[in-house]
């Protein structure tokens, strides 16, 4: 039993040290970001695949942007089979700066959709927005100014979950808030925030050089950017909102897809880990440690605690869940939006979510081993991008 206690103690210590490190980074004062007001207009690219329920909110939020910095809004219809095309055509008739590209080929691909849009834009900078992302009125101006003034190659902002009163939705939303408000902001201290997939302003030439198709194209581009010493920065402000999955079932299938994608990129991850500087290794390892392994650990120690009632296992489980809960509360307090329901949704999240992604590891592993994940994903609606 002493061996078990030592092993659990070491694992718990590593996780807690990572949480403390990123907490300190979050608390420390940030360098002031310089801004410029000498900016040319840029194009906004919105790739969409069957987004009839949300695309109008996204377009409306782009049209309401401050600063007169948008030249053209390019909507790329990526093999859409719903009413997305009809909605976009209505906007194009109403607004002369909206252009539609119809992409029809073998299967939906975000990378392919963005490439289609880039064929008609050669500006130094452009912005990309996912079709289920709604922007704050100053989002484009602030991220564009930050990118143009601070020598970065990619600039994004904190993307919070879209507001919803559903209890389950609020529980699910903690995953995004933990990732965006805590992990992303911490990685920014190393100029290594994750690639801005759902919203960001970026240098066109740098983007084209990194673009490559993958289940997780955003993470693949993050790894490539790290190896090439490209700077991916994040404004520590909530400037965008993305629609989360609304049911446990949808989250489960999403996590299978993401886990398969991470397994697919494991060689790229190790290649990047070997290439980058020691201090950046800490930031790179933060992604799997704090966004995957901590949850696996909580789920495993929870199940073992219930089965064995072992005091050592129970203590380590409590340390990890309480430490993570403190970080989640901090992420709310930092942005002054803590509310009473959080004290119910946080414990629920820390029980349900680790179990979901740990169970999802099983089918994801089987899919990867059999090397059939591409066909399977295209045959299930849950795996659509």
Helices and strands as residue ranges (DSSP letters): H 2-27, E 42-48, H 55-63, E 70-78, H 84-94, E 98-103, H 110-118, E 125-129, E 133-135, H 139-149, E 154-161, H 167-177, I 178-184, H 185-188, E 199-203, H 204-210, H 217-227, E 232-242, H 248-264, H 266-275, H 278-288, I 289-293, H 294-308, H 311-334, H 342-370, H 373-379, G 381-383
